[in-house]
């Protein structure tokens, strides 16, 4: 688990609710062993820890919501919402490679799936993909073919994850953020899990070396990754000018000349008394006509 350096720097109290974690992770302030407690007990412990902070910002991390989805599917929205407050945020994990098996006699077959409820409640959703799978789907779209399915979506008996799902070097993050206005923002990011090789150390083929140079700085947009671009886009990116034969920008002199141009009706926009009258200065080549022209 990556260190929670950002929360430590922001003085945020981290509460870790563990359903599948036995040891207290690093940089966690309070560990709630929910795997050994009933629902009311660990829920009360979380509430007591939050009250002890007396207004200090807190972050609740639930390592997996799959057990809650199986046992408390109908009460899941109310349960998670009870932890959220003005100074409390919630970060929960849901494993897509675990089959959903509702438990208990109170299960409603017509109720929405737990994952649907979680996505509805969430403000920001991060979905983890394997780079190999994303590249395979893009190659299929470029050829107008049906995208391949992986994991449980394959519908193959006994298959939980597709080949290449557990990449240890890199992952792709699909982010969906919902603003207060209701408008959603969706982006795809490439995140290397291991530091790039030091300069001078060979990392394999020429294409791999070029990709290493691009991603050395860390996370970047997926569309900027060398392996995700088409050969034409990669050639244009290396050229540096987008492949164009002319400059679309303005020089400093052209910018000053543009600012000095007086637009039509400019005098009227400043509140002049001539209203919408057009002011025109005649040149030496103009032919003045008393019947039609007026200055």
MARBAGU-322192 format. One record per residue (C-alpha): residue in one letter; x, y, z. Coordinates in Angstrom, 1 decimal, decimal comma. Layout:
<zanus>
  r       u       v       w
  A       X       Y       Z
...
</zanus>
This chain:
<zanus>
  r       u       v       w
  X     0,0     0,0     0,0
  X     1,4     3,4    -0,9
  X     2,2     5,8     1,9
  X    -0,4     8,4     2,7
  X     2,0    11,3     2,6
  X    -0,6    13,8     1,4
  X    -2,9    13,2     4,4
  X     0,0    13,5     6,8
  X     1,1    16,8     5,3
  X    -2,5    18,1     5,4
  X    -2,9    17,0     9,1
  X    -5,8    14,6     8,2
  X    -6,7    11,8    10,7
  X    -6,8     8,5     8,8
  X    -9,3     5,8     9,9
  X    -8,8     2,4     8,3
  X   -11,8     0,0     8,3
  X   -10,3    -3,4     7,6
  X   -12,3    -6,3     6,2
  X    -9,3    -8,1     4,6
  X    -6,3    -6,4     6,1
  X    -4,8    -7,9     9,2
  X    -2,0    -5,5    10,0
  X    -2,2    -1,7    10,5
  X    -0,9     0,0     7,3
  X     1,7     2,7     7,5
  X     0,6     6,3     8,1
  X    -2,8     5,1     9,4
  X    -3,9     6,6    12,7
  X    -6,7     4,2    13,7
  X    -7,4     0,7    12,6
  X   -10,9    -0,8    13,0
  X   -10,8    -4,6    12,5
  X   -14,2    -4,9    11,0
  X   -13,5    -8,5     9,9
  X   -13,7    -9,6    13,6
  X   -16,6    -7,4    14,6
  X   -20,3    -7,2    13,9
  X   -21,8    -4,2    12,0
  X   -23,0    -2,2    14,9
  X   -19,8    -2,6    16,9
  X   -17,3    -1,4    14,2
  X   -19,8     1,3    13,1
  X   -19,8     2,6    16,7
  X   -16,0     2,5    16,9
  X   -15,7     4,6    13,8
  X   -18,2     7,1    15,1
  X   -16,3     7,4    18,4
  X   -13,0     7,9    16,7
  X   -14,5    10,7    14,6
  X   -16,0    12,4    17,7
  X   -12,6    12,3    19,4
  X   -11,1    14,5    16,6
  X   -13,3    17,5    17,6
  X   -13,6    19,0    14,2
  X   -10,3    17,8    12,8
  X   -10,5    16,6     9,2
  X   -10,7    12,8     9,0
  X   -10,5    10,3     6,1
  X   -12,2     6,9     6,4
  X   -10,7     4,2     4,2
  X   -12,6     0,9     3,7
  X   -10,4    -1,7     2,1
  X   -13,3    -3,5     0,5
  X   -17,1    -3,0     0,4
  X   -17,8    -6,4    -1,1
  X   -18,8    -8,0     2,2
  X   -21,1    -5,1     2,9
  X   -22,6    -5,4    -0,6
  X   -23,4    -9,0     0,2
  X   -24,9    -8,6     3,7
  X   -26,2    -5,0     3,8
  X   -27,1    -4,3     0,1
  X   -30,4    -2,6     0,9
  X   -28,8    -0,4     3,7
  X   -25,6     0,3     2,0
  X   -26,3     3,9     1,0
  X   -27,5     4,9     4,5
  X   -24,6     3,1     6,1
  X   -21,9     4,8     4,1
  X   -23,7     8,2     4,2
  X   -23,8     8,1     8,0
  X   -19,9     8,4     8,1
  X   -19,7    11,5     5,8
  X   -19,8    14,9     7,3
  X   -18,4    18,4     6,8
  X   -15,0    17,3     8,1
  X   -15,1    13,6     7,1
  X   -14,5    12,0     3,7
  X   -14,9     8,4     2,7
  X   -12,7     6,4     0,4
  X   -14,0     2,9    -0,4
  X   -12,8     0,0    -2,6
  X   -15,0    -2,3    -4,6
  X   -13,4    -5,4    -6,3
  X   -14,8    -6,0    -9,7
  X   -13,3    -9,5    -9,9
  X   -15,4   -10,8    -7,0
  X   -18,8   -12,3    -7,7
  X   -21,7   -10,6    -6,0
  X   -23,6   -13,2    -3,9
  X   -26,4   -11,6    -1,9
  X   -26,9   -13,1     1,5
  X   -29,9   -13,1     3,8
  X   -33,6   -13,5     3,1
  X   -34,3    -9,8     2,9
  X   -32,7    -9,5    -0,5
  X   -34,8    -7,6    -3,1
  X   -34,3    -9,0    -6,6
  X   -35,6    -5,8    -8,1
  X   -33,3    -3,4    -6,2
  X   -30,3    -1,9    -8,0
  X   -27,0    -3,7    -7,8
  X   -24,7    -2,5    -5,0
  X   -22,1    -1,3    -7,5
  X   -24,8     0,9    -9,1
  X   -25,7     2,4    -5,8
  X   -22,0     3,1    -4,9
  X   -21,4     4,8    -8,3
  X   -24,5     6,9    -7,7
  X   -23,4     8,0    -4,3
  X   -19,7     8,7    -5,2
  X   -18,4    12,1    -6,1
  X   -15,2    10,7    -7,7
  X   -14,8     7,2    -9,2
  X   -11,4     5,7   -10,0
  X   -11,5     2,5   -12,0
  X    -8,3     0,6   -12,4
  X    -7,5    -1,0   -15,8
  X    -4,5    -3,0   -17,1
  X    -2,6    -1,1   -19,8
  X    -2,5    -4,3   -21,9
  X    -6,3    -4,5   -21,9
  X    -6,7    -0,9   -22,7
  X    -4,4    -1,1   -25,7
  X    -6,2    -4,3   -26,9
  X    -9,6    -2,5   -26,8
  X    -8,1     0,6   -28,6
  X    -6,7    -1,7   -31,3
  X   -10,1    -3,3   -31,8
  X   -11,8     0,1   -32,1
  X    -9,3     1,4   -34,6
  X   -10,2    -1,6   -36,8
  X   -13,9    -1,2   -36,2
  X   -14,0    -4,6   -34,4
  X   -15,9    -5,6   -31,2
  X   -13,8    -4,8   -28,1
  X   -12,5    -7,8   -26,3
  X   -13,9    -8,6   -22,8
  X   -11,8    -9,5   -19,8
  X   -12,4   -11,0   -16,4
  X   -15,9   -11,8   -15,3
  X   -17,3   -10,1   -18,4
  X   -15,9   -12,8   -20,6
  X   -18,5   -15,2   -19,3
  X   -16,0   -18,1   -19,2
  X   -16,5   -20,5   -16,4
  X   -13,7   -20,3   -13,8
  X   -12,2   -17,0   -15,2
  X   -12,1   -14,1   -12,7
  X    -9,3   -12,1   -14,3
  X    -7,9   -11,9   -17,8
  X    -4,3   -12,3   -18,7
  X    -2,3    -9,2   -17,9
  X    -4,7    -7,9   -15,4
  X    -2,2    -7,8   -12,5
  X     0,4    -5,7   -14,0
  X     3,2    -4,8   -11,5
  X     4,8    -2,0   -13,6
  X     1,9     0,2   -14,8
  X    -1,8     0,7   -14,6
  X    -4,4     2,9   -16,2
  X    -6,8     5,0   -14,1
  X   -10,2     5,9   -15,4
  X   -11,4     9,0   -13,4
  X   -14,9    10,3   -13,3
  X   -15,5    13,4   -11,2
  X   -18,9    15,0   -10,6
  X   -18,9    18,7    -9,8
  X   -21,5    20,4    -7,6
  X   -23,3    21,6   -10,7
  X   -23,9    18,0   -11,8
  X   -21,5    18,1   -14,7
  X   -19,1    15,2   -14,9
  X   -15,5    15,3   -15,9
  X   -13,9    12,1   -17,3
  X   -10,3    11,4   -18,0
  X    -7,9     8,5   -18,4
  X    -4,4     8,5   -16,8
  X    -1,3     6,4   -17,1
  X     0,3     5,6   -13,7
  X     3,7     3,8   -13,5
  X     4,0     1,7   -10,4
  X     7,7     1,4   -10,5
  X    10,3     4,2   -10,9
  X    11,8     4,6   -14,3
  X    15,3     3,3   -14,9
  X    18,1     5,8   -14,2
  X    19,7     7,6   -17,2
  X    22,3     5,4   -18,9
  X    20,6     2,1   -17,9
  X    19,3     0,1   -20,8
  X    15,6    -0,9   -20,5
  X    15,2    -3,0   -23,6
  X    14,1    -2,2   -27,1
  X    14,1     1,3   -28,7
  X    10,4     1,7   -28,3
  X    10,5     0,8   -24,6
  X    13,4     3,2   -24,1
  X    11,4     6,0   -25,8
  X     8,3     5,2   -23,7
  X    10,5     5,3   -20,5
  X    11,7     8,8   -21,4
  X     8,1    10,0   -21,8
  X     6,8     8,6   -18,5
  X     9,8     9,4   -16,4
  X     7,9    12,3   -14,8
  X     5,2    10,0   -13,4
  X     1,5    10,1   -14,1
  X     0,3    11,5   -17,4
  X    -2,7    11,5   -19,7
  X    -3,3     8,2   -21,4
  X    -3,6     9,9   -24,8
  X     0,0    11,2   -24,4
  X     1,4     7,7   -23,8
  X     3,6     6,6   -26,8
  X     2,0     3,1   -26,9
  X    -1,6     4,5   -27,0
  X    -0,9     7,0   -29,8
  X    -1,2     6,0   -33,4
  X     2,0     6,0   -35,5
  X     0,9     9,2   -37,2
  X     0,2    10,9   -33,8
  X     3,5     9,8   -32,4
  X     5,4    11,2   -35,5
  X     3,6    14,5   -35,1
  X     4,4    14,7   -31,4
  X     8,1    14,0   -32,0
  X     8,1    16,7   -34,7
  X     7,1    19,2   -32,1
  X     4,8    21,4   -34,3
  X     1,9    19,1   -34,8
  X     2,8    18,3   -38,4
  X     1,6    21,7   -39,7
  X     3,4    23,7   -42,4
  X     2,5    27,1   -41,0
  X     2,6    28,9   -37,7
  X    -0,8    29,5   -36,1
  X     0,4    31,8   -33,4
  X     1,1    35,6   -33,5
  X     4,4    37,4   -33,2
  X     4,7    40,2   -30,7
  X     4,5    42,8   -33,5
  X     1,4    41,2   -34,9
  X    -0,2    41,2   -31,5
  X     0,5    44,9   -31,0
  X    -0,9    45,8   -34,4
  X    -4,1    43,8   -33,7
  X    -4,6    45,6   -30,4
  X    -4,3    49,0   -32,2
  X    -7,1    48,3   -34,7
  X   -10,2    50,3   -34,0
  X   -13,2    48,2   -34,6
  X   -16,5    49,5   -36,2
  X   -18,9    51,1   -33,7
  X   -16,1    51,4   -31,2
  X   -17,1    55,0   -30,6
  X   -20,6    54,0   -29,8
  X   -19,4    51,3   -27,4
  X   -17,6    53,9   -25,4
  X   -20,9    55,9   -24,9
  X   -20,3    58,5   -27,6
  X   -23,2    60,7   -28,7
  X   -23,1    59,6   -32,3
  X   -24,9    56,3   -31,5
  X   -24,3    53,7   -34,2
  X   -22,8    56,1   -36,7
  X   -19,8    54,9   -38,7
  X   -16,7    57,2   -38,6
  X   -14,8    57,1   -41,8
  X   -11,6    59,0   -42,8
  X   -11,3    59,5   -46,5
  X    -8,1    58,8   -48,3
  X    -6,5    60,6   -51,2
  X    -7,7    57,9   -53,6
  X   -11,4    58,2   -52,6
  X   -13,9    60,1   -54,8
  X   -16,2    62,4   -52,7
  X   -19,8    62,6   -53,8
  X   -21,9    65,4   -52,1
  X   -25,2    63,6   -52,7
  X   -24,2    60,2   -51,2
  X   -21,3    60,8   -48,9
  X   -21,4    62,5   -45,6
  X   -18,5    63,0   -43,1
</zanus>
